[in-house]
């Protein structure tokens, strides 16, 4: 097959960016023709990129919502010749599927390739009432189990206000029109399928994602491991509030001052820093900022546990990478983690809105060598059997072939 992958930009490593590069490289290694197109490219961030993958850099014009339709038409016009020669065009995150829609619209029907939206999740700025449904339910329930509760309420109210008063409803009309030009949509989890159904009114193909086979690393045995690693950042949906509350529970309520936490992420908000100082948690938390792939592997291979309790996570590749390093995960009981973790077998699932429950899970597993080693083996086996890149590529290729054949049959 001749495939074109279109993504907003490849300037920094992230979950969606990694998956797109890995998938294009894997398909090129199998004999397919892969081209990556984006508005901004820095291939030095992906040394693993297969040299057989071609690329097209689009104009990098950062503009607001008002200018987005015009920018999309510009990029669509530049992509159209590339799309005409493709069997399948794979669109990534917003607004790249706008560009693809504008590219295929200008082609004659018999020149149009098949189109596929490789969806991580619908854009939150337009569909937060679907993508952030767990947060919405929490706020409506009257529970106040997380710190900074009023800040969460204010954030959600501001989103509603901006949605009503800005041009977002108009742009959302353009967004839904672009999605209608996609022949198929894939989702990375059942949670994402529900978000896609609610936001766009479309069914999607479930394609669980995968990561490359990790290089041999320093995966220490139980007795040489130390601490709990948290690789999420400080966005609201990543639940830094719950993470800090869990640390507070472990240190100050359960008295486990021997457990050290390593947190990644940039730009710690002042309110979180004040919480840490007020609860006297500074000696128990190490902030490491942004971590590259090598540092991530080292942290996961040396930690005793990984804590991953986001509030509305589509999938969460950190959990797979952790299990491949033999590190059990204490993760959320909904969203992507609900797919990846087998509760009590490969890790422990907890309510991310319940810090005391997360704290008990971490403290209960931290010193239990027999249980830890069983989960470590089971987690590595599950990740290797279901969530490696070859399996993901097989799943994607099966959907891609079906979509291409359906398009060809319709064009006859």
N, C-alpha and C positions, 0 to 999 in steps of 0.2 A: 504493500500500500504506500501511497504518497501522502504523508501527513504534514499538516501545518499546525503548530501549537502557538496560539496567540495569548499573551499574558500582559498585564499592565506594564510591568517593568521587572528586570532582573538586576537589581542594584544591591540588594541585601538578601541574605539567606533567610528564608522563612518556610513554614510548612508547605504552602501552596507552591512557592517557587521551587523548593526542593523536589516536590513530587513531579512537577512539570519537566524539570531538567532530567530527573532520573528516568521518567517514562520515555521521553524522547530519545535518550541515550540507549535505553534497553531495547526499544523497537529498532533503532538504527543498527544495533549489534545483531539483531535477528534478520537483517536484510531489508527492512523497510526504509523508506526515505523520509527523514525527519527534518523539519525546518522550524526554528524558533523565531517568533516575531514579538517585539515589545518596544515600548517607548522608554528607552533607557536600558542599557545592557552593560554589565561588568562581569565578563566571564572569568576574571581572576578569582571570583568568589566560589567558582565551581571547578576546581581542578580535575574532578572526576568526569567532566563532560566529554562524551565520545567525540572524537575529532571528525567523524563522518556527519555530524549534525551541522547543518547550515544555519545562518541567522540573517535576520532583517531588522535593522533598527529604525523605528519610526520617530518622527519629530517629538521631542520631549517638551511639550507645552503644558505646563501646570496651569489649569484654569478652574473656575468655579462651576457650580451646577448650571448657571445660566449659559455658559459657553460650551457645555458638554455636547449637545447635539451637533453643533458645528464642528467641533473637534472630532467627533465620531465620524462624520461624513468625510473629513480630510483623511483620517486614517483608513477608513473603508476604501476610499479611492486608491490609496497606495497599496492596500492589501489585495485588491481585486485581481490583478494579474497573477499574483501568487496563488490565490484561491482557485482561479480558473484551471490551473495545472494540477490541482490536488484531488485526491479521492476523498479525503476527510479533513475538515478544518475543526480543530479542537479549541474551543474558547475557554479561557480561565476566568479569574475573578473580574468583578465589575471594574472598569467599564469595557473590558476587552471583548465581551460578547456583543456589545453595541457595535464595535468596529467590524466584527465578523458579519453581523446582520447587514450593516451598510455596504459591506463588500459584496455579499452574495446578491443583494437586491439589484445591483446595477448589472449583474451578469444575465445573459439569456438563460431561460430555464434549462436548456440542454447543456449549458456550460457550468451549471451550479454544482459544486461538490456537496457531499453530505456534511452536515454540521452537528457538532456534539458539544454540549456544555459540561465541562468537567467541574462540577460545582462543589466547593467546600461548604458554602452556605450562602443563601441570598444576602445581599448587602444589608447590614444591620441598620444603616442610616435610613433606609426606606421601609424595612420590614421588621423592626425591632420587636413589635408585638408578637411576632412569630418566632424569630430567632432567640429572643430573650424571654420566652414564655415561662421558664422556671423562675426567673427573677420576678416577673409579673405576678405569678401565683404566690410567691413568698410575700411580696409587698401587700397583696390583697388579703392574705390570710390573717394579718394582724400580728404575726410573729415578729419579734425583735431580738433574734438570737445572735445576730452579727453586729460587731462594732460599726460605727459610722453609718448607722441605719438611716438617720435623717439625710445624710449626704446621698445615699442611694435613692431615697424618695425624691429628693430635689433633682437628681440626675434624670430620673425617669419622667418627672413632670416637665423638665426643660426639653427633653426629647419630644414629648407630646406637643409642647408649645411651638417649638421650632417646626415641627411637621405641619401644624395648622397654619402658621404664619409665613413660612418660607415658600419657595417654589418647589419644594420636595414633592408634593402631590403631582405636579405637572411632569416633573422628571420621572416619577414613578410610572406614569403613563408611557413615556418613552422606553422605560426599562422593561415593562411587560410586553411592549411591542417587539423589542429586540429578542426577548426570550421566545416569542412565537416563531421566530425564524430558525430556532434550533430544532433539528430533527429529533434529537433525543437529549436527555439530561441524565447525568449520573450523580448519585449521592454516595457519600463515604460511610454513612451509618443510617440506621433506621430513624434516629433523631433528625438527621438532615433531610431524610425523605419527608418527614412530617412538616418540617419548615418549608420545604419546596412546595409541598401540596398547599399549605396555608398561604404562602406568599404569592405563588404564581398559578395556583390551581392546576398543576401538572403532576402527573405521575413520573417517577424516575427509576432508573435501573440502579440497584444496589451494587456498588463495586467497592468492597473494603480495600483500603490502600495498603501499601507495604513499603518497607525501607530496604536499602541494600544490606547485604551480608556484612556485618561489622568486621573490621580488621581485627586480628588478634590483639587483645588489649590487656591491660592490667586489671583483670577481674579477680579481686582478692577473695580469699576464703572468709568465712564468717568472722573468725576471731581477729582478722586483720582489718576488718571494716569498721567504719566509725561514722556516726552522724546520719542525718536525714537531708536529702537534697530536694530542693523545690525549684524547678526550671519552668517558670511560667511568666513572670513579669507582673506589672502593677495595673493592667487594665481591669476595669470593674468586673468583666465577665470571667477573668482569671481568678477572682476571689482572693485577692491579697488580704482582705479584711478577715476572711475565714482562716487563712494561713496564720496571720499574726495572732488571732484569738486562740487557735490551736496551740501555738507555741506558748502562749500565756497559760493556757490550761495545763500543759505538760510541765512547765517550769514551776509555776506558782501554786497550782492546785494539787497536782500529783507529786510535786516535789522532785521531779526528775531533772536535776540540774546537771546531770552528766551527759545529756543528749544535746548535741550541737546541730544547728540547722544552717545549711548553706542555701542562700536565696539568690537567684539571678534576676536581672532586670535593671533597666536604666531609670534615672530620675525618680528616686524615692520621694513621694509627696511629703511635704512638711507635717501633715496631720499624722501620717504613719510613723514618722520619726518621733513625733511627740508621744505617740502611744507606746513606742518601744522604750523611750526614756522613762515614761511614767510607770510602766510595768517592770522596769529594770531588766530588760531582755537583751541589752546590748552585748553582754558577755556570752550570750547563747546563740547569737545570730551573726553569720558572716555574709556580707553582701559581696558578690563577685561581678556585678554588672553584666555586660554582654559576654557570652562564652562562645568560642568557636567550636567546630566539630570535635577537634582533638581534646579540648578541655572538657567538653560535655561528656565524651566517652570516659575520660579519666574520673570525673566526678561521679558518674553513674557506677563505674566499676569499683570505686572505693567506698561508696556509701552503703550503709546497711539497709536503708529504705528510701523509697521515693514517695514524696507526698504530692498528689496531683488531684486537687479538689475544686476544679472550675465550676462555674454555675450554669453554663450553657455551652459546652464544648462540642463541636461537631464530631471530632474523632479523638485527637490527642496522640500524636506520634511519639511524644516523650515516653509514654507508657510502654510502647513496643520497644523503643530503644533501651529503656530501663530493663525490661524483662530479658532482652537479648544479652544484657550484661549480668544476668543472674540476680538482679535486684528487685525484690517484691515491691509492689505498688499499693499504697493506701490511696484509693481513688474515689471519685464521685459515683453515686449509685444511679445516675441518669446521664443522658447524652452519650457521647462516644465512649467514655470509660465503661458504661454499662455493657458495651459490646466486647471490649477488649479483655476486661478482667473477669475471670471466673471466681466468684466470691468464695473465699475460704480455700481455694485451690491454687490459683496463681497470684492472688492478692486479696485485699479486703476492700469491699465497697462500703462507703459511708454516705450519710446525708451531708452535702457540703454546707448546708445551712445550720449544721449542728456541731459546733467546734468541740464540745465535750465528748461527743461520740468519736470524732476523728482523733482526739487526743488519746482516748482509751484504746483505740485500734493501734495507734503508733506505739504507745507504751507497752501494750500487751504483746506485740509481735517483736519488739526491738531486742529483747533478751531471750526469746524462745528459740533456741538454736535448732531444735528438731523441726519445729513448724516452719521456721525460716528456710531451712535447707530444702524441705519438701516443696515449698512455694517457689523457691529459686529454680529448682529443676523443672517443675511443672510450667512455670512462666516461660522459661527458655524454650521448652519443647513446643508450647502453644504458639509463641511468637515465630519460631522457625517454621512451623507447619502451615501457618495461616497468614502471616503478615510480613513476609519477605518480598522483595521487589519482583522476583520471577513469578510468584503467585499473583501479585497485583497486575503485572503485565499480561498474564494469561487472561485474567478476568476482564481487563480493559479491552484486550484484543478481540475477545469473543463479542463484546457489545459493539465494538467498532466495525467488525466485519458484517454484523447484522445490519447496522445502520447504513453502511455503504451499499450493501446488496439491495436494501429496500429503496434507496435513492435511485440506484441504477434501474431497478424494475419500474419505478414510477416514471423515469425518463424515456422508457422505450415506447 
